Amino acid sequence: MKRCSRCKEDKPRAAFASNKAARGGLQAYCRECWSAYHQARQLAKGKNVRPRVEAPPGHKYCRACGRARHLKRNYNLTESQRDEMIAEQKGLCVICLKAPAVHVDHCHETGRVRGVLCFNCNSAIGKLGDDPDAVRRAASYLEGISWKPTLVAPGVYQLPS
């Protein structure tokens, strides 16, 4: 335990930042007091101090910043561009026309953004390997065409191609 010289509370040593120049190897102020002190100093100097946003445990960025960073890095899109795409689709997935469209769909070969889909439709396209022929075969399977064999000779069946 160590006592913070600013708030006068006894806190665990983990609540203090390291300082090799200090006698005990730790800062005199706890992390919370140091943060408040530093922020007040920056404001007094006339510098812009951003409000602190808590990131989830184990994450470097807050959820909003992480999402914006993901869109820019992976798809070269801003959040406003993605929102425009969603508005053009009236907020619905263009495949199932039911679920809200929130997932960016892109071509894995070229990297080109195709649109915004719901989670299930985006996953289905990905599972089929972005292959239009596989999607057509899946549709014909669902319609019952591809799996109904045709009798060619007694005991010999042929599947439609």
C-alpha distance (Angstrom), angle and dihedral (degrees) to the residues before:
residue distance angle dihedral
M1 . . .
K2 3.78 . .
R3 3.80 131.4 .
C4 3.81 118.2 -125.0
S5 3.80 109.0 -130.2
R6 3.81 91.4 -145.5
C7 3.82 106.7 44.9
K8 3.85 93.4 23.3
E9 3.82 92.7 -135.5
D10 3.78 125.4 137.5
K11 3.80 108.1 -122.3
P12 3.81 135.4 171.0
R13 3.80 115.9 -89.8
A14 3.83 89.7 -110.8
A15 3.83 88.6 67.8
F16 3.83 89.9 67.9
A17 3.79 127.9 73.1
S18 3.79 118.3 -125.6
N19 3.81 120.5 -100.3
K20 3.80 115.9 178.6
A21 3.81 91.7 -164.8
A22 3.82 92.5 58.4
R23 3.80 120.4 90.1
G24 3.82 96.2 -116.3
G25 3.80 94.1 35.0
L26 3.83 91.7 -111.0
Q27 3.81 135.8 95.1
A28 3.80 117.6 -95.9
Y29 3.84 91.6 -128.2
C30 3.80 123.5 59.4
R31 3.80 116.4 -116.7
E32 3.82 93.5 -99.2
C33 3.80 93.7 50.4
W34 3.80 91.9 44.3
S35 3.80 90.8 51.7
A36 3.82 92.1 50.7
Y37 3.82 91.1 45.4
H38 3.81 93.2 48.8
Q39 3.81 93.0 46.7
A40 3.82 91.4 50.9
R41 3.83 90.2 49.5
Q42 3.80 92.2 51.0
L43 3.81 92.1 48.9
A44 3.82 90.0 48.9
K45 3.81 88.8 54.3
G46 3.82 88.9 53.1
K47 3.79 94.3 -112.5
N48 3.77 122.2 145.1
V49 3.80 111.5 -107.2
R50 3.78 116.4 -162.0
P51 3.80 117.1 -139.0
R52 3.78 112.3 -105.7
V53 3.78 114.6 -107.7
E54 3.76 117.7 -162.5
A55 3.78 115.7 -126.3
P56 3.80 118.6 -150.0
P57 3.81 114.5 -98.8
G58 3.79 110.4 -77.7
H59 3.82 93.8 16.8
K60 3.78 128.1 108.1
Y61 3.82 96.3 -153.3
C62 3.80 135.5 37.9
R63 3.81 115.2 -102.4
A64 3.82 95.4 -100.2
C65 3.80 93.6 47.6
G66 3.79 91.8 45.1
R67 3.81 91.7 51.8
A68 3.81 92.8 47.8
R69 3.80 90.0 48.2
H70 3.82 91.6 49.4
L71 3.83 92.4 51.2
K72 3.80 92.9 48.5
R73 3.81 96.0 43.8
N74 3.82 98.4 43.2
Y75 3.81 103.8 31.3
N76 3.83 105.1 14.3
L77 3.82 87.9 -122.7
T78 3.77 131.1 135.4
E79 3.78 120.9 -141.7
S80 3.81 90.1 -109.6
Q81 3.83 91.1 54.2
R82 3.80 90.0 50.5
D83 3.81 90.2 47.9
E84 3.83 89.6 51.7
M85 3.81 89.9 52.9
I86 3.80 90.4 50.5
A87 3.83 91.0 48.6
E88 3.84 91.0 51.0
Q89 3.81 87.7 56.0
K90 3.82 90.7 46.4
G91 3.79 89.1 -116.3
L92 3.81 93.9 -67.3
C93 3.77 132.7 113.2
V94 3.83 109.2 -101.8
I95 3.81 92.1 -140.2
C96 3.81 105.8 48.2
L97 3.84 96.2 18.9
K98 3.81 89.5 -148.3
A99 3.76 115.2 75.1
P100 3.80 124.4 65.1
A101 3.79 113.1 -95.3
V102 3.79 110.2 -124.5
H103 3.84 106.0 135.7
V104 3.81 120.4 85.9
D105 3.81 112.1 -129.8
H106 3.80 119.3 -153.5
C107 3.79 140.0 171.2
H108 3.80 109.6 -101.2
E109 3.81 92.4 -150.7
T110 3.81 100.4 49.6
G111 3.81 100.9 18.2
R112 3.82 90.2 -130.6
V113 3.81 115.1 150.6
R114 3.81 110.5 -120.6
G115 3.79 101.1 -177.4
V116 3.77 145.5 -72.1
L117 3.81 120.5 -65.6
C118 3.78 139.1 173.9
F119 3.80 118.0 -94.8
N120 3.82 95.6 -102.3
C121 3.81 96.6 48.9
N122 3.80 93.0 43.9
S123 3.81 90.2 50.1
A124 3.82 92.3 46.6
I125 3.80 92.1 53.7
G126 3.78 89.9 47.9
K127 3.81 92.8 48.6
L128 3.82 89.4 52.7
G129 3.80 88.7 54.5
D130 3.82 96.3 -113.9
D131 3.83 86.1 -75.9
P132 3.85 114.3 147.6
D133 3.83 90.9 -159.5
A134 3.81 91.0 55.2
V135 3.81 89.5 50.1
R136 3.84 90.3 50.8
R137 3.81 91.3 49.2
A138 3.81 89.9 49.5
A139 3.82 90.2 50.6
S140 3.81 92.6 49.2
Y141 3.81 89.1 47.8
L142 3.79 90.6 53.9
E143 3.81 90.6 47.7
G144 3.81 88.8 53.0
I145 3.80 96.3 -117.5
S146 3.78 103.3 110.8
W147 3.77 99.4 49.6
K148 3.83 100.2 44.0
P149 3.82 105.8 97.7
T150 3.79 122.9 -145.5
L151 3.82 118.4 -132.3
V152 3.81 106.2 -121.7
A153 3.81 99.3 168.4
P154 3.79 133.4 -11.1
G155 3.80 104.8 -58.9
V156 3.83 93.8 -0.5
Y157 3.79 119.0 106.6
Q158 3.78 130.6 -178.3
L159 3.80 125.2 -154.4
P160 3.80 116.7 -139.1
S161 3.79 113.8 -104.7
